[in-house]
Amino acid sequence: MIPAAFDYYRPNDVKGVIALLNEHGDDARVMAGGHSLIPMMKLRMAEVPHLIDLQDVVALKGIAIGGGRITLGALVTQHELIDHDGLAQTAPILRETARQIADPQVRYMGTVGGNVANGDPGNDMPGLMQCLNADFTLVGPDGERTVAARDFYEAAYMTAREDDEILVGVSFDAPKGGQAYEKQKRKIGDYATAAAAVVLTKENGTCTSASIAMTNLSDIPVFSQDASDALIGTSVEDNAIRAAVAAMLKDIDPVEDNRGPVAFKQHAASIILTRAIKSAWDRA
Ligand SMILES: Cc1cc2nc3c(=O)[nH]c(=O)nc-3n(C[C@H](O)[C@H](O)[C@H](O)COP(=O)(O)OP(=O)(O)OC[C@H]3O[C@@H](n4cnc5c(N)ncnc54)[C@H](O)[C@@H]3O)c2cc1C
């Protein structure tokens, strides 16, 4: 289908973007890679009279690694996450996650900022960012503010971002220990039926820290403190993994849809989390 008519803008700095958002209010939307927004516009599920393309805003690009902290500009693409040697060394879970998103064509265009700002429960980056305990940096007419990824999601497509703000970047401590992102999907290129992000540290055979988050098993990404706690102090033996899975199942809230009934999703979530924990533990 062809989208409704819209005016197109291409500012080259954040100030210009905010000014346009201010001027046009609810009628304006920013576009990053366009691989979520354009399909919505074509299906007429989103009407955007004023479309603000972010591609010329250089300040939103780039990957910075230093002092144990990683910062990704909002316009960093999923392909860049896969291709970046420094990230492969410091946070391999980013590459592992990005490789399971869609297909190469989508990954060349789809951005970190678009993926996390969209609020689509099916997107993989929001769950990953819960696991990494990332901070999201937003800029609006009143300046800059930071929102924890774990506080950002309110409901499907509803986030803590105000309409006149944009996300400029995400940052997080370089994860220590073993990391794994496991995803079950109906076919290559599909959104998750269930996915799990796990980071674990191991000292003398004991798990000293754990972070577990799940994707597409609720209307927001789910960080499970109880599942994480179930592994700490254990040697991540089968009993501990079962306890973590049981805790995770209490925190998710899947609904029946064309990916399956609730019981199937709970089963898929259990298998996927078990795999991710075992994989992260082997790598720790
Ligand atoms: C066939 C197909 C399969 C896909 N499969 C997956 C998958 O398996 N997993 C997955 O995670 N994703 C998947 N996607 C989505 C893809 O990763 C998207 O590109 C991504 O989610 C959105 O990034 P984008 O840069 O294209 O954002 P856009 O489409 O440009 O924008 C998406 C939304 O975010 C807003 N936005 C964008 N950037 C900003 C910003 N900096 N600040 C504030 N708001 C912003 C826009 O206004 C819009 O509402 C798939 C897409 C397609 C087409």
The ligand as an ORCA input file, in Angstrom:
! r2SCAN-3c Opt
* xyz 0 1
  C      10.699     -7.910      7.945
  C      11.127     -7.316      9.264
  C      11.480     -8.164     10.288
  C      11.889     -7.638     11.506
  N      12.249     -8.498     12.501
  C      12.711     -7.999     13.677
  C      13.153     -8.865     14.722
  O      13.155    -10.076     14.622
  N      13.578     -8.279     15.867
  C      13.627     -6.928     16.038
  O      14.048     -6.475     17.082
  N      13.213     -6.096     15.064
  C      12.760     -6.587     13.906
  N      12.351     -5.744     12.924
  C      12.326     -4.307     13.214
  C      13.630     -3.649     12.792
  O      14.680     -4.084     13.629
  C      13.410     -2.152     12.886
  O      14.209     -1.541     11.952
  C      13.635     -1.528     14.209
  O      12.849     -2.087     15.200
  C      13.302     -0.053     14.202
  O      14.426      0.631     13.847
  P      14.368      1.729     12.745
  O      15.668      2.449     12.840
  O      13.999      1.129     11.444
  O      13.207      2.683     13.301
  P      12.062      3.486     12.547
  O      11.192      2.559     11.796
  O      12.644      4.627     11.818
  O      11.280      4.055     13.807
  C      10.542      3.207     14.661
  C       9.845      4.062     15.732
  O      10.803      4.600     16.612
  C      10.770      6.032     16.578
  N      12.169      6.463     16.613
  C      13.172      6.077     15.790
  N      14.329      6.617     16.168
  C      14.050      7.377     17.248
  C      14.838      8.195     18.100
  N      16.151      8.319     17.937
  N      14.217      8.833     19.117
  C      12.886      8.692     19.304
  N      12.085      7.934     18.545
  C      12.671      7.278     17.529
  C      10.055      6.412     15.295
  O       9.386      7.637     15.408
  C       9.075      5.258     15.155
  O       7.954      5.471     15.968
  C      11.934     -6.226     11.697
  C      11.553     -5.375     10.654
  C      11.157     -5.899      9.446
  C      10.787     -4.960      8.346
*
